[in-house]
Amino acid sequence: MTWTLSVSTLITPELRILNFIEKNRDKLAAFDEVLLVCQIRAHSMPMFPTGFLPANCRVIESASVGISASRNVGLDHFRGDVIWLMDDDVLFGSNLSEIKTAIENSSADLNTLRIQDTQSDALYKRYGPERDLGALDLLQVSSIEITCRKSFLERTGLRFPEWIGVGTPLPSGEENLFLNQALKWGARIRHLPLVGCRHPRLAPEMKAIWSRPNRTTCMGIVARQYGLTGLLLCARWFIRGLGAGVKTRALIDLWRGYFGSGNHVPKEWSSGFPAKAPVASITG
């Protein structure tokens, strides 16, 4: 079984992708292919130093906008049997061989892993035991925890919704829509109790679920995919927001997201999941 690591990076003067490669150079050799999906906005694509890129790296320049679009570029171009979605600010441990063996022995279409803090041995969040994940479990999954078999992607044409996620007016929720759609299309999604990578803990102001513009709208959009259960989720979040002194506008946006109002949500998503996507083979 062959493996692709698809790393999303935004080209800025800081060029975080250089730091990612330098710190993980020896670990990247564990993958058959490493895709560096470089989104270009205000800055031009740099020339990498001669000999800097590992031999298994492929650079893909993209004018697309948003993390979901970046993930899709990787899904459209990877050549391995399994793809692992990744950000450019993580560190890998010494257990990649164990991870690969566990996933290759799993019969699930998608497997999820764990994240550990870069500054301590603490896990990034609470994780349950090894198990198949249901719809509500998917609310806790981050995109860099996701690995997916190419066979499922080829069979379904599953992709991230590019109108939502960091880099768009709706800053979160894309991984949940992706996973929930996979589940509805018959995917078996399993959590494996293995740390996949280390990632910096979010700053307190970023962890606050109410702090970012349109964040509550995203919560409502995600909840809508759960039908009446989602209505109960919104009620719970609404009560928590009231108790936390959240501004009225943010609480209204929660319900606007759930009921599908607003200009950011495509029509086909206004009442939940769209019809089954046409089957689309992966290219590249």
C-alpha positions in Angstrom: 0.0 0.0 0.0 1.4 3.4 -1.0 1.1 6.6 1.0 0.6 10.3 0.1 1.0 13.1 2.6 -0.8 16.2 1.3 0.5 19.4 3.0 -1.5 22.6 2.7 0.5 25.8 2.9 -0.2 29.5 2.1 2.8 31.3 0.4 3.7 34.3 2.6 7.0 36.0 3.4 7.4 33.7 6.4 7.4 30.6 4.1 6.4 28.2 6.8 6.7 25.3 4.5 10.5 25.6 4.6 10.4 25.2 8.4 8.0 22.2 8.0 10.4 20.4 5.7 13.5 21.2 7.7 12.0 19.9 11.0 10.3 16.8 9.5 12.9 15.9 6.8 13.7 12.5 8.1 10.1 11.6 8.7 8.9 12.6 5.2 10.9 9.7 3.9 8.3 7.4 5.3 5.8 8.5 2.6 5.9 7.4 -1.0 4.7 10.9 -2.1 4.6 14.3 -0.3 2.4 16.9 -2.1 3.2 20.5 -1.2 0.0 22.3 -2.1 1.1 26.0 -2.3 -1.6 28.5 -2.4 -0.5 31.8 -4.0 -2.2 35.1 -3.3 -0.3 38.3 -2.9 3.1 36.6 -3.1 4.8 34.8 -6.0 6.0 31.2 -5.7 9.6 31.2 -4.4 12.4 29.1 -5.8 13.3 26.4 -3.4 17.0 26.1 -2.7 18.8 23.5 -4.9 18.6 20.1 -3.3 16.4 21.3 -0.5 13.2 19.3 -1.4 13.3 15.6 -0.6 13.1 13.4 -3.7 9.6 12.3 -2.9 8.1 15.8 -2.8 5.9 17.3 -5.5 5.1 21.0 -5.5 1.6 22.0 -6.8 1.0 25.8 -7.2 -2.6 26.8 -6.8 -4.4 30.1 -7.2 -7.3 28.7 -5.2 -8.5 30.3 -2.0 -9.3 28.6 1.3 -8.2 25.5 3.2 -11.0 23.4 1.6 -9.8 24.2 -1.9 -6.3 23.3 -0.9 -7.4 20.0 0.5 -9.2 19.3 -2.8 -6.1 20.1 -4.9 -4.4 17.3 -2.9 -7.3 14.9 -3.4 -7.3 15.7 -7.1 -3.6 15.0 -7.6 -2.4 12.3 -5.2 -1.1 9.0 -6.5 -1.0 6.8 -3.4 -3.5 4.3 -2.1 -4.0 6.4 1.1 -3.9 10.1 1.6 -3.2 11.9 4.9 -4.2 15.6 5.0 -1.8 17.8 6.8 -1.0 21.4 7.8 2.5 23.1 7.6 2.9 23.7 11.3 3.1 20.1 12.7 5.8 17.8 13.9 5.8 14.0 13.2 6.9 11.5 15.8 8.8 8.3 15.5 5.7 6.1 15.1 4.9 6.5 11.5 5.6 2.9 10.8 3.1 1.8 13.5 0.5 4.2 12.1 0.9 2.9 8.5 0.6 -0.7 9.7 -2.5 0.0 11.7 -4.3 1.8 8.9 -3.3 -0.8 6.3 -4.8 -3.5 8.6 -8.0 -1.5 9.1 -10.9 -2.2 6.8 -12.3 1.3 7.2 -12.5 3.7 4.3 -11.4 6.6 6.5 -9.3 6.4 9.6 -8.7 9.2 12.1 -5.7 9.7 14.4 -4.8 11.8 17.4 -2.9 15.1 17.8 -0.5 15.9 20.6 0.6 19.3 21.8 4.0 20.4 20.6 5.0 21.8 24.0 3.9 18.9 26.2 2.8 15.3 26.1 -0.8 16.4 26.5 -3.3 15.4 23.8 -4.8 18.2 21.8 -8.3 17.2 22.9 -10.3 14.4 24.5 -10.4 11.3 22.4 -12.5 8.2 22.9 -11.3 4.6 22.5 -10.7 2.8 19.2 -14.1 2.5 17.5 -16.1 3.2 14.4 -17.3 6.8 14.5 -20.9 7.8 14.3 -22.2 11.2 13.0 -22.0 13.0 16.4 -18.4 11.7 16.9 -17.4 13.5 13.7 -18.0 16.9 15.4 -14.7 16.4 17.3 -12.5 15.4 14.3 -9.9 17.8 12.9 -8.8 17.7 9.2 -5.2 16.7 10.0 -6.4 13.7 11.8 -8.0 12.3 8.6 -6.6 9.6 6.4 -8.6 8.3 3.4 -8.4 5.5 1.0 -8.2 6.4 -2.7 -10.7 3.6 -3.5 -13.4 5.4 -1.6 -12.6 8.8 -3.1 -12.7 7.3 -6.6 -16.0 5.5 -6.0 -17.8 8.6 -4.7 -16.0 11.7 -5.9 -16.0 13.0 -2.3 -14.5 16.4 -1.9 -14.4 19.3 0.6 -17.1 22.0 0.2 -15.0 25.0 -0.9 -17.4 27.6 0.3 -16.6 27.0 3.9 -13.4 26.7 6.0 -10.4 29.0 6.9 -9.8 31.5 4.1 -13.5 31.9 3.3 -16.1 34.1 5.0 -17.1 30.9 6.9 -14.0 30.0 8.9 -14.7 26.5 10.2 -16.8 23.3 9.8 -15.5 22.0 6.5 -14.0 18.8 7.9 -17.3 17.9 9.5 -19.3 18.4 6.3 -16.7 16.3 4.5 -16.8 13.5 7.0 -20.6 13.6 7.5 -21.1 13.4 3.7 -18.7 10.4 3.6 -20.7 8.7 6.3 -24.0 9.3 4.5 -22.4 7.9 1.3 -21.6 4.6 3.1 -18.1 5.2 4.5 -16.8 3.3 7.5 -14.9 5.8 9.6 -12.7 4.4 12.4 -10.7 6.1 15.1 -7.3 4.7 15.9 -5.8 5.5 19.3 -2.4 6.6 17.8 -0.8 10.0 17.9 -0.4 11.1 14.3 1.4 14.4 14.8 2.1 17.2 17.2 0.5 20.6 16.7 0.6 23.9 18.6 -2.3 24.4 21.0 -4.5 27.2 19.8 -4.2 30.5 21.6 -7.1 31.0 24.1 -8.8 33.7 22.0 -8.8 31.3 19.1 -10.2 28.4 21.1 -13.2 30.4 22.2 -16.0 29.2 20.0 -17.7 32.6 19.9 -14.7 34.7 19.0 -14.2 34.6 15.2 -16.6 36.4 12.8 -19.2 34.0 11.4 -18.1 31.2 13.7 -21.6 30.7 15.1 -23.0 30.7 11.6 -20.7 27.8 10.8 -21.9 26.0 13.9 -25.4 26.3 12.7 -24.5 25.1 9.3 -22.9 22.0 10.7 -25.8 21.4 13.1 -28.2 21.5 10.1 -26.7 18.3 8.8 -28.0 16.5 11.9 -31.7 17.3 11.4 -33.6 17.4 14.6 -30.6 16.4 16.6 -28.9 19.5 15.2 -31.8 21.6 16.4 -31.0 20.3 19.9 -27.3 21.0 19.4 -28.1 24.6 18.5 -30.4 25.0 21.5 -27.6 23.7 23.7 -25.0 26.1 22.2 -27.5 29.0 22.4 -28.0 28.4 26.1 -24.2 28.2 26.6 -23.8 31.4 24.7 -26.4 33.2 26.8 -24.6 32.1 29.9 -21.2 33.3 28.5 -22.6 36.7 27.7 -22.2 36.3 23.9 -23.5 39.1 21.8 -27.0 38.8 20.5 -25.8 39.0 16.8 -23.6 36.0 17.2 -26.5 34.0 18.7 -28.8 35.0 15.9 -26.2 33.9 13.4 -26.2 30.5 15.0 -29.9 30.1 14.0 -29.4 31.7 10.7 -26.8 29.0 9.9 -29.1 26.2 11.0 -32.1 27.4 9.0 -30.0 28.0 5.9 -30.4 31.8 5.6 -27.6 34.1 4.5 -25.6 34.7 1.4 -22.6 32.4 2.0 -24.4 29.0 1.7 -24.9 27.6 -1.8 -28.5 26.8 -2.6 -27.9 23.1 -2.9 -26.7 23.0 0.8 -29.5 25.2 2.1 -31.5 22.2 3.3 -28.7 19.9 4.2 -26.5 17.6 2.1 -26.8 17.9 -1.7 -27.7 14.9 -3.8 -25.0 12.3 -4.3 -22.1 13.8 -6.2 -21.2 12.4 -9.6 -18.5 9.8 -9.5 -15.2 11.5 -10.4 -11.9 9.6 -10.8 -8.8 11.1 -9.2 -6.3 12.5 -11.8 -2.6 13.1 -11.7 
